[in-house]
Each structure stands twice: as C-alpha cells, then as structure tokens.
Amino acid sequence: MLATLIAIIIGTMMGVVSAYRGGWVDNALMRFTDVMMTFPFFLLLVFIIFIFGPSLAFIIFAIGLTGWTGTARLVRSDALSLRTREFITAAKSLGVSDTRIVLRHFIPNVLSPVIVITTLSIPGVILAEAALSFIGLGDPTVTSWGVILQAGQRRLDTTWWVAVEPGILLFLTVLAFNFLGDGLRDAFDPRSQL
C-alpha cells in the first residue's frame, strides 16, 4: 500500500504540474515520463533491488519510484481540461498563488480518477512484490506470498496444497482489488457503463 501511495503522489504531482505549467515544463516532464515508461517495470525493479539490496524499505521505494508513470499521464489529461476553466482563470485574475491554485482547484478535481487508478494499481504492486519474493529478491525476513509460493514449489510432488492455497488467495486478492477498481470507476463515471 505504501508503494502505491508513493507512486500515486509522484504521478499526481507530475501530472498536475505538467498540465498547469504547460510549455517547456510540460514537454520536459512528459518526455521524462515517456523515457521512464520505456524501461520494463520488472527489470527496473530487479536492477534497483540488485544495487540496494533486498530490504523491505528498498522494495517499497523501488516499486513506488517506478510505478508512477501511468498516473502522471492520466492526471495530466484530466488536468489539461481544467487549465482553461473559468474558475481557474478567475483565481489567476484575483492573484491567487500557483501553489494554492494547484492544491485547492486542480488536486480536488482530479481526485476521482486518482482513487480509481490507486485501486487498480494495488494488484500490480502485490504481484510485483510476490514475484520478487518468489525469485529470491524479496526481503528474506518478511513472510509474503512469493516466499510461501517458493517454499511450496519445492514440495509440489508431496504437499501440493502448500503452493496452491497461497496461489489461490493471491489470485482472489488481486481479483478483489480489480473488482473494487472497476466498481469505483463505474461509480465515479456513470458514462463508462454505456
């Protein structure tokens, strides 16, 4: 959850600043986002963990640091439509600071898609951590689904349920978060049901 929160905060701020500033700031931030999107997510995680070691703090930080790009794109597209709205123009003409405009007008107006993308990002984070733990790059002091699946894999011929049960629970957890994200998307955007 903390890794998702880090990614959402970075992505939201990058998207809002990019859309609000426009011009060369928008181009620079979106090109940086494009460059980050070209790297394979899992290989970047493996590289960061290989350099810094498999501690839980670095795994959370690595997942949060590499998972913000989709959020930035989504928030930027929503925030671009806000930039020319009347209440933003009125706030600027009243001399309201840029920081206050971003915090009081932009962030609240892009919150509903951010909530949806948060619930849809959590399954990816869960699977990334489980995959890292399964291949031995997770924190060995922390029990996770990947560690349990790895231990169960070695005993598939005699005690198959040691691997199958956590695998089913992992699947159901990811599925539940996906259903939650779909439900929130439908609740926040009734047009998506058409």
C-alpha positions, 0 to 999 in steps of 0.5 A: 500500500505504501508503494502505491501511495508513493507512486500515486503522489509522484504521478499526481504531482507530475501530472498536475504540474505538467498540465498547469505549467504547460510549455517547456515544463510540460514537454520536459516532464512528459518526455521524462515520463515517456523515457521512464515508461520505456524501461520494463517495470520488472527489470527496473525493479530487479536492477534497483533491488540488485544495487540496494539490496533486498530490504523491505524499505528498498522494495517499497521505494523501488516499486513506488519510484517506478510505478508512477508513470501511468498516473502522471499521464492520466492526471495530466489529461484530466488536468489539461481540461481544467487549465482553461476553466473559468474558475481557474482563470478567475483565481489567476485574475484575483492573484491567487498563488500557483501553489494554492491554485494547484492544491485547492482547484486542480488536486480536488478535481482530479481526485476521482480518477486518482482513487480509481487508478490507486485501486487498480494499481494495488494488484500490480504492486502485490504481484510485483512484490510476490514475484520478487519474493518468489525469485529470491529478491524479496526481503528474506525476513518478511513472510509474503506470498512469493516466499510461501509460493517458493517454499511450496514449489519445492514440495509440489510432488508431496504437499501440493496444497502448500503452493496452491492455497497461497496461489489461490488467495493471491489470485482472489486478492488481486481479483478483489482489488480489480473488482473494487477498481472497476466498481469505483470507476463505474461509480465515479463515471456513470458514462463508462457503463454505456 
